[in-house]
C-alpha cells in the first residue's frame, strides 16, 4: 500500500517482502526515479522535484547508496559527453584534428564510467548492484588460435562470443527478473547477436529455455518473449520460430498459467502457419478460370510460380498489378508463371472486365464455387499478397512485392 503523508512524503509498505529487483517510483507527469529492493526493505530516500537523481539522499540501504553514487557519477560524466557531442556537431570538415581530440575525450569519459563499474564489482562482489552490473557485461573474447586464417579467426571469435554471451547472467536466479538486465540481454541476443534465421533462433531458444530450468518465472518470461517476438517479427520465416515455441513449450501441463482460450488461440494460429512455412509445399487450391474451368494450383507446371492474391477496386492492387505483369512478361520465357487469385467471390463480371481492360494474360482464377477458404488457408491479412513457389510448389518467399520477387528468383537461381 501507499500512504500519502503530505508535504511530498509517501510511505510504501506491505505485509510481504517485495521480490529483489529494481523498481520505479513514478509521478503523474511520467517522470520517475529507480530504487533497489533487496533483503533489507526498510529504508528512506529523499530528493528534489527537479533533480531527482543528482539530489537523491539515501538512509538505511547501502545498496541504494551504492546505486545513486554510481548514477550521480555517471550523470556528471554523461553531461560532459553530451557537451562534447554538441561541440562536435558544430565542427567543419577541416576541423578533423579537433574532432579526433574531442572523440578521444569522449571515449575517455565513457571508459571512466566502465572503470567505475569494474572497480565496484571488484570491491563489492556480493552486492546486488554488482550482480546487476556483472549480468550486463559481455564476455571477454580471447584471441583466436594462430593456426586459423583471418576469416576463420573472426568466425571463431563470433562463435565464442555467442556461446559465452550469458556467462555472467544466471538464468535460474529470479532476482534478475525484476531488473532491466534480463530483457535487455535476451532481446539483444535474439534480435542482434545471433544470425537472423529460424534454425539458429530455434536452437538459441531451446538453449535459453534449458538454462532457465531452475526458475519457473524466468522460463515463463522466456516462453512469452521469444514466442511473441517471433510472431511480431518483420523478418521472413520467423513464423517457424513461433510454431516451434507453441509446439514445444505451450500446453496444459507445460504452461498451466495460460488460459484455455489463449492456449487454443495459440494452437490455432500455429496450425495455420505451419502449413505456410518457408520450404513447405504450398496448400493446393481448386479455383475456376474465366470460363468456369477448374484450375488446381498444383497442376501448374512452372519453374517459378507466383500466387497473387488481389481484388478489383483495391488501390494497392492497382499499383502492384502492372509491376507484377511486367515482371511476368520479362520472365515467362524462363518458366515463370502467375496464378492470379481474385479474392472477391461475388463480382465475377467486374473481375473479368478488369482482366480484359488491363490485358492480364496470366492464369486468372477465382473461387466461383466457394470451396476454398483461402483467407485462412494462406493467412491473408490484406491485398495484394504474393507467395513465390518453386517447381515443386514449395514456398520460397511470401508476403513480398514484385521487386522483391525478382530478387528472390535471382537468388534461387544462383544456388
C-alpha positions, 0 to 999 in steps of 0.5 A, spaced: 500 500 500 501 507 499 500 512 504 500 519 502 503 523 508 503 530 505 508 535 504 511 530 498 512 524 503 509 517 501 510 511 505 510 504 501 509 498 505 506 491 505 505 485 509 510 481 504 517 482 502 517 485 495 521 480 490 529 483 489 529 487 483 529 494 481 523 498 481 520 505 479 517 510 483 513 514 478 509 521 478 503 523 474 507 527 469 511 520 467 517 522 470 520 517 475 526 515 479 529 507 480 530 504 487 533 497 489 529 492 493 533 487 496 533 483 503 533 489 507 526 493 505 526 498 510 529 504 508 528 512 506 530 516 500 529 523 499 530 528 493 528 534 489 522 535 484 527 537 479 533 533 480 531 527 482 537 523 481 543 528 482 539 530 489 537 523 491 539 522 499 539 515 501 538 512 509 538 505 511 540 501 504 547 501 502 545 498 496 541 504 494 547 508 496 551 504 492 546 505 486 545 513 486 553 514 487 554 510 481 548 514 477 550 521 480 557 519 477 555 517 471 550 523 470 556 528 471 560 524 466 554 523 461 553 531 461 560 532 459 559 527 453 553 530 451 557 537 451 562 534 447 557 531 442 554 538 441 561 541 440 562 536 435 556 537 431 558 544 430 565 542 427 567 543 419 570 538 415 577 541 416 576 541 423 578 533 423 584 534 428 579 537 433 574 532 432 579 526 433 581 530 440 574 531 442 572 523 440 578 521 444 575 525 450 569 522 449 571 515 449 575 517 455 569 519 459 565 513 457 571 508 459 571 512 466 564 510 467 566 502 465 572 503 470 567 505 475 563 499 474 569 494 474 572 497 480 565 496 484 564 489 482 571 488 484 570 491 491 563 489 492 562 482 489 556 480 493 552 486 492 546 486 488 548 492 484 554 488 482 550 482 480 546 487 476 552 490 473 556 483 472 549 480 468 550 486 463 557 485 461 559 481 455 564 476 455 571 477 454 573 474 447 580 471 447 584 471 441 583 466 436 588 460 435 594 462 430 593 456 426 586 459 423 586 464 417 583 471 418 576 469 416 576 463 420 579 467 426 573 472 426 568 466 425 571 463 431 571 469 435 563 470 433 562 463 435 565 464 442 562 470 443 555 467 442 556 461 446 559 465 452 554 471 451 550 469 458 556 467 462 555 472 467 547 472 467 544 466 471 538 464 468 535 460 474 536 466 479 529 470 479 532 476 482 534 478 475 527 478 473 525 484 476 531 488 473 532 491 466 538 486 465 534 480 463 530 483 457 535 487 455 540 481 454 535 476 451 532 481 446 539 483 444 541 476 443 535 474 439 534 480 435 542 482 434 547 477 436 545 471 433 544 470 425 537 472 423 534 465 421 529 460 424 534 454 425 539 458 429 533 462 433 530 455 434 536 452 437 538 459 441 531 458 444 531 451 446 538 453 449 535 459 453 529 455 455 534 449 458 538 454 462 532 457 465 530 450 468 531 452 475 526 458 475 519 457 473 518 465 472 524 466 468 522 460 463 515 463 463 518 470 461 522 466 456 516 462 453 512 469 452 518 473 449 521 469 444 514 466 442 511 473 441 517 476 438 517 471 433 510 472 431 511 480 431 517 479 427 518 483 420 523 478 418 521 472 413 520 465 416 520 467 423 513 464 423 517 457 424 520 460 430 513 461 433 510 454 431 516 451 434 515 455 441 507 453 441 509 446 439 514 445 444 513 449 450 505 451 450 500 446 453 496 444 459 501 441 463 507 445 460 504 452 461 498 451 466 498 459 467 495 460 460 488 460 459 484 455 455 482 460 450 489 463 449 492 456 449 487 454 443 488 461 440 495 459 440 494 452 437 490 455 432 494 460 429 500 455 429 496 450 425 495 455 420 502 457 419 505 451 419 502 449 413 505 456 410 512 455 412 518 457 408 520 450 404 513 447 405 509 445 399 504 450 398 496 448 400 493 446 393 487 450 391 481 448 386 479 455 383 475 456 376 478 460 370 474 465 366 470 460 363 468 456 369 474 451 368 477 448 374 484 450 375 488 446 381 494 450 383 498 444 383 497 442 376 501 448 374 507 446 371 512 452 372 519 453 374 517 459 378 510 460 380 507 466 383 500 466 387 497 473 387 492 474 391 488 481 389 481 484 388 478 489 383 477 496 386 483 495 391 488 501 390 494 497 392 492 492 387 492 497 382 499 499 383 502 492 384 498 489 378 502 492 372 509 491 376 507 484 377 505 483 369 511 486 367 515 482 371 511 476 368 512 478 361 520 479 362 520 472 365 515 467 362 520 465 357 524 462 363 518 458 366 515 463 370 508 463 371 502 467 375 496 464 378 492 470 379 487 469 385 481 474 385 479 474 392 472 477 391 467 471 390 461 475 388 463 480 382 465 475 377 463 480 371 467 486 374 473 481 375 473 479 368 472 486 365 478 488 369 482 482 366 480 484 359 481 492 360 488 491 363 490 485 358 492 480 364 494 474 360 496 470 366 492 464 369 486 468 372 482 464 377 477 465 382 473 461 387 466 461 383 464 455 387 466 457 394 470 451 396 476 454 398 477 458 404 483 461 402 483 467 407 485 462 412 488 457 408 494 462 406 493 467 412 491 473 408 491 479 412 490 484 406 491 485 398 495 484 394 499 478 397 504 474 393 507 467 395 513 465 390 513 457 389 518 453 386 517 447 381 515 443 386 510 448 389 514 449 395 514 456 398 520 460 397 518 467 399 511 470 401 508 476 403 513 480 398 512 485 392 514 484 385 521 487 386 522 483 391 520 477 387 525 478 382 530 478 387 528 472 390 528 468 383 535 471 382 537 468 388 534 461 387 537 461 381 544 462 383 544 456 388 
